[in-house]
Amino acid sequence: MIDKTRSFEAMMLAYLDSAYNLARWLLRDEQNAQDVVQEAYLRAFQYFDSFHGGDARPWILGIVRNACFSWLARNRQADQALVFDEERDIGISDAKSPVAAGSPEQSLMRKLEKARIDQAIGSLSPAFREVIILREMEDLSYEQIAQVAGIPVGTVMSRLARARALLRRALAEPDEEKQK
């Protein structure tokens, strides 16, 4: 048991921050994310004997993802409908990049832009939010994301394209309102 514990800690604790980040974005609540990550790590430890080596990161993040979606289903907060509106989701212009470092005004502008981006990501459905988080924040490959989410690589690419389009649209809306 001590060897199993040491092996588990050596392989899986390195990904605790990534697990929490994924859970926080999927659940949109820090306390629930902490609880779900703890539950997921307990589940991972319980089934650690079934892990046969390889890349531990997608394995543990897959368990965290599944625990998040189980929590969402139990609490009826899952809005997982993948509705694609071709007119709405295609042909969206790029958003402006954050202001460069410098003055207090620029620092405030960066904070406001970060809050806008966080809000836009948070407004995505869980299926889109997870691929954005895993790709852009956790830097997982398409293959790793497919392994975590249990979906084909083509679906990962499709969801990622849709999520990016939705984010571009959400981030471009305030600029469009200013022009009116």
N, C-alpha and C positions, 0 to 999 in steps of 0.2 A: 504493500500500500504506500509506503514511503517513497519507493522508486516511482510509482505511478504519479504521486503528488509532485515530486520534483520534476519529472518529465513534463507533466501538464503545465506547471508553472513556467518552466524554461521555454516552452513552445508557445503558450497561449497568453500569458500576461503581457507580452510585448504588444498585443493587439487590443488591449483593454480600452485605450483611448479611442481607437477606430470603432470599436464596438459601441461605446457610449455615444460617439458622434452620430453613427448611423441610427441608433435607437432614438436619440434626441430629435433628429430630423424627422424620423418616421412617426413618432408619437407626439411631437410638438409639446413635450412637457418634461422638464428635467427630472422631477421625482419619479415619474413613471418610467422614464428611460433608465434611471439607476436601478429600479426594481426589476425591470425586464432584463437588463444586462446581467444582474446578479442571478436571476432565474436561468438565463441562457448559459452562463458559465457553470452553474451547478449541473445543468443538463449535459453540457459538453464534458464535464469531468466524469459524469456517470457513464457516458458512452465513449470515453476516451480510448478504450480498448479497441473500438471499431475504426479509429483513425489509423490508417496504414501508411503514414508518412506523406511526403509531398508538401505542398504549400499549405501551411496551417491557417493562413489569413482567410482565404475564401471559405474554408471549413467552419471556422468560428464565426465569421460574419454571416454565413448562411444560417447557422443556428440562431444568432441574434435576430436576423431578419424574420425567420419563422416565428420566433418568440414574440416579436413585435406585432406581426400580423395576427397571431393567436390572441394577443392582448386586445388588439383593435376589434377583432370579431367578438370577443367576450364582452367588450364594452360598447359595442355597436357604434363605433366612431369611424368605421372604415368606409371611406368613400372611394371605392376602388374602380369605379366605372371608367373605362378607357374610351371616352367618347372623342372621336376625331372629326372635327369639322374642317373640311378641306379649305373653304374660303377663309375661315378664321385662323387656321394654324399654318398656312403657307404664305410666303411672300411678305414676311415681316422684316422691317428694317432693323439694323443693328442699333443697340443702345450705346450711349456715350460711355467712355471709360472713366474710372475714378480720377479725381484731381491728384496731381503729383504732390509729394511731401513738401512741407514748407511752413507757411504761416499758420496761426491759429484758425484763421478762416478756412484754409485748405484742409486742416485737420478736421474741422467740423464738417466740411463738405464730404470728406471721406467717410466719416461716421454716418452721416445721413445716407450716403450712397450704399454703404454696407447694410444699413437697416432696410433700405428699399429692396436690395437684393435678397436679404434674409426673408423679408415678407413675401417676395415673389416666389422664392423657393418653397416657403411654407404653404403657399396657396395651391401648389401643385398636388395632384392626387398622389397617394402613397407610391403607386407603381412608377410614376414619372420621377417623383422626388428621390426614390431610392437609387435609380440609375444615375441621376445627376450627382448625388452625394458620393456614390461609389466611384464614379469616373473622375469628377472634377475635384473633389475634396480628398478622397482616399487614394486616388491615382491607380485604381485597379484597371487591368486590361479588360477588353470586351469579353474574353474567355473567362476571366476570373469573375466578372459580374454575372455572366451566364451561369457559372457554377454556384455562386451565392444565391441568385434568384431562382435557380432551377428552371431556366428558360433557354431557348436556343439563342445563339449569338446574333442571328438576324433580328430577333425580337428585341434584344438589347440595343442594337443599332437603331432600330425603328423607334423604340421608346425614347432613346437618347435624342434623336433628331426632333421628335415631337416635343420633348421637354425643353430643349433649347429654343425651339420656335415659340413655345408658350412663354418662356422667360423673356425672350427678346420683345415679345408683344407687351408683356406686363411692364417691362422696364421702359419701353418706348412710349407708353400711354401718357405719362405726365408731360413729356416733351411735346406730344401732339396737342395736348390741352393748352399749353402755353402759346402755341402758334395760332390758336383760334381767336 
